[in-house]
Amino acid sequence: MFKKNVHIIYISTLLLTSSIVAVQKKSADLVLSTQNKKETEVATKKRAQRPKKQISKIESQSAAKMAEAAAAPEKKRKGRRGRRLAKKTPKVARKTLSTMNLQELKKSKEALVEAGNKEVAIKYLEKMIPLCTDMHYLAEIMIELADMYYDTERKAKAFTMYREFVNLYPGSDHVEYALYRATVCKFDEIGDADRDQSQTKETIELAEEFLERSELFVTHKDEVFSMLKKCRERLFENELSIFNFYLFNNRMAAANKRLDSIKNEYVSLLPEKEPRIVMLEIEFAQAQNNNERVEQKQEELITKFPTYVIQSAQNIPKKKSVMDRF
């Protein structure tokens, strides 16, 4: 009986203790909840007192940190996976200019031309020429390459390509254009009258070759004839400069020889220069003090070329008199 009462008392004590602990916990939770509520209210008040810009800045910083933290493991995982895939996937060799076939070169060249990059497009065209086995398409490539050479100021290369085209395709519909452009390339390089005239002479040869077929070559005939005439005039001026050099230095034999060469060559080529040649004869006779020859050539000049004499007289600057000052 005593033991039974003790057991009952023990159980009652445990129940009482549990109730007290539960009540204490509930009180603590209530206190904590009240404290958190107060802190939340304080934080809300402080937040309300902050400027909007500062709040948004803090929020964006927090969001960025959270996103970075969330994405970090994924990036790391993807990085490892990417390295594993790179090890498994064989590398594909990228094609270079030297490994492209004709169609690939053509496609790349067209893209470069469309982008206006002629400098690089030239390299592709140069590579296409030895690979092309179609003679009709090769003709197109050569003309296009020659035009690009000319457009990029590579006149020597342009001339060579045009000239080669004329030699390879003498019966082509584009041979007139190619020979005309070859002539233009040389004409652009001619020097001043007191310089070397080798380019001028080459231009004359090309122009004469072109005009030999003037019955067929009609599109650029007038332009080629104009270039030919200008080249002959440039050579004439060059001959005059040499004659004057000899005459000024009293080298009479050399001057006379040069004068005879000018008369024999240019009276027929440039008839409009004949009165100027007669003037040279007068200057030479004056240098020799040959008055009879001077009078003879002056009479010839007045008789044959009166208009030239009048124009020359009008072009002589008048001497200013004392009265012109007032």
Beta strands, then each sheet from edge to edge (+ up, - down):
end
